[in-house]
């Protein structure tokens, strides 16, 4: 799991979620370098109160042997952050997308 945030926040988030000893890692992208390289920077003006500018879109990637197989983004008109319907990027949605690859 990664997001545009600093390492201390990501470490605290991971601890809060109890990921210690699991296969899950929380990784920081403080300068949004990965986000920009993947063209996943949220650029919608949105309401300034929620701080959309500079954030990462809600997305998930399935890669196999260094080949990207599926990219899903949860966003819609009027919902650039995908908060109303994140289903495409949640585990169940990604599992369905992976199954459809075959």
ABEGO torsion letter per residue (X at the ends): XBBBBBAAAAAAAAAAAGABGBABBBBBBAAGAAAAAAGABBABAEBAAAGABGBBBBBBBBBBGGBBABBBBBBBBGBAAGAABAAAABAAAAAAAAAAAX
